Amino acid sequence: MLDRIHHCDILLCKVKGEFMGDYILYLDEANKNSTNPFFCLAGIVIRRDEYENSLIPKVNDLKDKYFSTTSIVFHYTEMKKNINEFKMFIDQNQRANFWQDFNKMLSLIDFTTLGVYFDAENFKSAYRVKHNKHYNYAFINLLNNYMTFLRYKNQSMGSIVFESRQWNENAEIQRCFMHMLECGTDIYSAKECNELLSTLSFFTKKDNCAGLQIADFVPDSFIRELNGSKNFYNVKAIFLERLFGIEQNQQTTLGLKAL
C-alpha cells in the first residue's frame, strides 16, 4: 500500500525528535457566481493517522473500483457534470452506484468539517479592499475555530493544506499565516497560535492529494445548504453532519460560521 501513497499525503512536523501536527486541515473555496452570492472557505480536519491509515486507502480503493487506477484526481465540478475523465457517469446506474459508494466511504472515515462564509458583494462594498483580502478575512476567522478545535483535542497541533492558486495568492495567505504566528488573532495570542499551529502547505491538483480532493466537496456542499439547493446524491449530508461543535452545539459559530 505504501507505494500508492503520494508524497503529498504524508504531512508531518517534527519537533525535538517527536512527531507533532496530529491534525491536518485541508481547505478549498467556493466563489460567488450567478446563482450563488456567497464566498465560502471550508474543508475537513482529520487526524494524521486516520488520514494515512483510513482515508488514503479508502479513496484509492474507490478509484480502483471505478477507474482501475489511483492516479485519477477527484474534482467535484467535473464529476457533477459528467465531463472529462468522468464521462462514464453519463451511465445513470454507474453514476448512482459510485455516489452510493462514495457516501459509504465517507461515513467510515473519522473527520470533522469547518467553514466560514459571507455575502461576497456586501463584503466588497463595505470594506472596498483589494480582491485577495476577502480570502484572508475568511482564513483568519476559520483558523480561530480551527485552533478552538485543537484546544478541545487536548492542545493538539495542527497543520493546514491549501490547493495551490496563483503564486501571489499563495504568498498573500503565507504572509497572513506568518502575521498570525507573530501577532496573534483577535481571539488567540501569538503564543497560543504558535502552540497550536505548525505548518502551512500548498499542493497542486496534479499532486493527487486525497485530503484536498475530499475538501473540494465541502464548500459546494455548504453553499447548496445555504441556498436551499438540491442535495446532490446526498453528498452534502455527511459534511453537514460532521460540523465542528461542542457536544453538537455551537455548530453555526464553530462549524459553519457566517461572517
C-alpha positions in Angstrom: 0.0 0.0 0.0 2.9 2.4 0.7 3.8 2.7 -3.0 0.3 4.0 -3.6 0.6 6.9 -1.1 1.7 10.0 -2.8 4.4 12.1 -1.1 1.9 15.0 -0.6 -0.2 12.7 1.6 2.4 12.5 4.3 2.5 15.8 6.1 4.4 15.8 9.3 6.0 18.4 11.5 8.9 17.0 13.5 9.8 18.9 16.7 12.6 17.9 19.1 12.6 14.4 17.7 8.9 13.8 18.2 6.1 13.9 15.6 3.7 16.8 16.2 1.0 18.1 13.9 -1.6 15.5 15.0 -4.3 17.1 12.8 -4.4 18.3 9.3 -6.9 20.8 7.9 -7.5 20.6 4.1 -9.1 23.7 2.7 -10.8 24.7 -0.5 -13.1 27.6 -1.5 -16.3 28.3 -3.5 -16.7 31.7 -5.1 -19.8 33.6 -5.8 -21.4 33.2 -9.2 -24.7 34.0 -11.0 -26.7 31.6 -8.8 -24.7 31.9 -5.5 -24.0 35.2 -3.7 -21.6 33.6 -1.1 -17.9 33.2 -0.8 -17.1 30.1 1.3 -13.8 28.8 2.6 -14.2 25.3 4.1 -12.7 21.9 4.4 -12.0 18.8 6.6 -10.0 18.3 9.7 -8.5 14.8 10.2 -6.0 13.1 12.5 -2.8 12.3 10.7 -3.0 8.6 11.5 -6.7 8.4 10.4 -5.7 10.2 7.2 -2.8 7.8 6.4 -4.5 4.5 7.5 -8.1 5.1 6.6 -8.8 8.0 4.2 -6.0 7.4 1.7 -6.6 3.6 1.3 -10.3 4.0 1.1 -10.1 6.7 -1.6 -7.7 4.6 -3.6 -9.9 1.5 -3.3 -12.8 3.6 -4.6 -10.7 4.9 -7.5 -9.5 1.4 -8.3 -13.1 0.0 -8.3 -14.5 2.5 -10.8 -11.5 3.8 -12.8 -8.9 1.0 -12.5 -6.3 3.4 -11.4 -5.5 5.5 -8.3 -3.9 8.4 -10.4 -7.3 9.9 -11.3 -8.0 13.2 -9.4 -11.5 13.7 -8.0 -12.9 17.0 -9.0 -16.4 17.8 -7.8 -17.4 20.2 -10.6 -16.3 17.7 -13.3 -17.9 14.8 -11.5 -21.3 16.6 -11.2 -21.2 17.5 -14.9 -20.1 14.0 -16.1 -17.2 15.6 -18.1 -13.6 14.9 -18.9 -12.4 11.8 -17.0 -15.8 11.3 -15.5 -17.8 10.8 -18.7 -18.6 7.3 -17.5 -21.1 8.9 -15.2 -23.4 9.5 -18.1 -24.5 6.0 -17.4 -27.1 6.6 -14.7 -26.6 3.2 -13.0 -22.8 3.7 -12.8 -23.3 7.2 -11.6 -25.7 6.2 -8.8 -23.6 3.3 -7.7 -20.5 5.5 -7.5 -22.1 8.1 -5.3 -23.6 5.5 -3.1 -20.1 4.0 -2.6 -18.6 7.5 -2.2 -21.0 8.4 0.6 -20.4 5.0 2.3 -16.7 5.6 2.1 -17.0 9.0 3.8 -19.2 7.5 6.6 -16.4 5.1 7.5 -13.8 7.9 7.9 -13.4 10.0 11.1 -13.2 13.6 10.2 -14.7 17.0 11.1 -15.7 19.9 8.9 -15.1 23.6 9.3 -16.1 26.5 7.2 -16.9 30.2 7.1 -18.9 32.2 4.6 -20.2 35.7 3.7 -22.0 37.6 1.0 -19.2 38.5 -1.4 -20.7 41.7 -2.8 -21.6 43.0 0.7 -18.0 42.4 1.8 -16.6 44.2 -1.3 -18.9 47.2 -1.0 -18.4 47.6 2.8 -14.6 47.3 3.0 -13.5 48.4 -0.5 -10.3 46.4 -0.3 -8.4 44.6 -3.0 -9.6 41.2 -4.1 -7.4 38.9 -2.1 -8.3 40.4 1.2 -11.6 38.6 1.3 -9.7 35.3 1.3 -7.5 36.5 4.2 -10.6 37.6 6.1 -12.2 34.2 5.8 -8.9 32.4 6.6 -8.2 34.3 9.9 -11.8 33.6 11.1 -11.6 29.9 10.1 -8.3 29.5 11.9 -9.7 30.9 15.1 -12.2 28.0 15.0 -9.5 25.5 14.0 -7.5 26.5 17.0 -10.5 26.1 19.2 -11.0 22.6 17.8 -7.3 21.8 18.5 -7.7 23.1 22.1 -10.6 20.8 22.6 -8.4 18.0 21.3 -6.0 18.3 24.3 -4.0 21.1 22.9 -3.0 19.1 19.8 -1.0 20.8 17.0 -2.5 21.2 13.5 -1.2 21.9 10.0 -3.0 23.5 7.1 -3.0 22.4 3.4 -4.3 24.5 0.6 -4.8 23.8 -3.1 -2.2 26.0 -4.8 -3.6 29.0 -6.7 -1.6 31.8 -8.3 1.8 32.4 -6.7 0.8 35.9 -5.5 -2.3 34.5 -3.9 -0.3 31.7 -2.2 2.2 34.4 -1.0 -0.7 36.5 0.4 -2.0 33.6 2.5 1.5 32.7 3.6 2.1 36.3 4.8 -1.3 36.2 6.6 -0.3 33.0 8.4 3.0 34.3 9.4 1.4 37.5 10.7 -0.9 35.4 13.0 2.1 33.5 14.3 3.9 36.8 15.1 1.0 38.9 16.3 -1.9 36.5 17.1 -5.6 37.0 16.1 -8.5 38.8 17.7 -9.1 35.7 19.9 -5.7 33.9 20.3 -2.4 35.4 21.3 0.8 34.8 19.2 2.0 32.4 21.9 -1.2 30.4 21.6 -1.1 30.4 17.8 2.5 29.0 17.9 1.5 26.3 20.4 -1.4 25.2 18.2 -0.4 25.7 14.6 2.6 24.0 12.9 2.8 24.3 9.1 1.1 25.8 6.0 1.5 24.0 2.7 0.3 24.2 -0.9 -0.2 21.4 -3.4 -1.5 21.4 -7.0 -4.2 19.2 -8.4 -1.6 17.1 -10.1 -0.1 16.2 -6.7 -3.2 13.9 -6.3 -3.6 14.8 -2.7 -6.5 12.7 -1.2 -7.3 15.2 1.5 -7.6 18.1 -0.9 -9.9 16.0 -3.2 -12.3 15.4 -0.3 -12.1 19.0 0.8 -13.1 20.0 -2.7 -16.6 18.7 -1.9 -17.1 20.7 1.3 -17.6 24.4 0.2 -20.1 23.4 -2.5 -22.0 21.2 -0.1 -22.3 24.2 2.4 -23.3 26.6 -0.4 -26.0 24.2 -1.5 -27.4 24.2 2.0 -27.2 28.0 2.3 -29.0 28.5 -1.0 -31.5 25.7 -0.4 -30.2 23.8 -3.5 -30.7 20.1 -4.2 -28.7 17.7 -2.1 -26.7 16.2 -4.9 -26.8 12.4 -4.4 -27.0 13.2 -0.6 -23.3 14.2 -0.8 -23.8 17.4 1.3 -25.4 15.5 4.2 -22.3 13.9 5.7 -20.3 17.1 5.6 -23.1 18.9 7.4 -23.4 16.1 10.0 -19.6 16.4 10.7 -19.6 20.2 11.5 -17.5 21.1 14.5 -19.5 21.8 17.6 -19.0 21.3 21.3 -21.2 18.3 22.2 -23.1 19.1 19.0 -23.8 22.7 20.0 -22.5 26.0 18.5 -22.2 24.5 15.1 -23.3 27.7 13.5 -20.5 29.5 15.3 -17.7 26.9 15.4 -18.5 24.7 12.4 -20.0 26.8 9.7 -19.7 30.4 10.7 -21.4 33.4 9.0 -19.1 36.4 8.8 
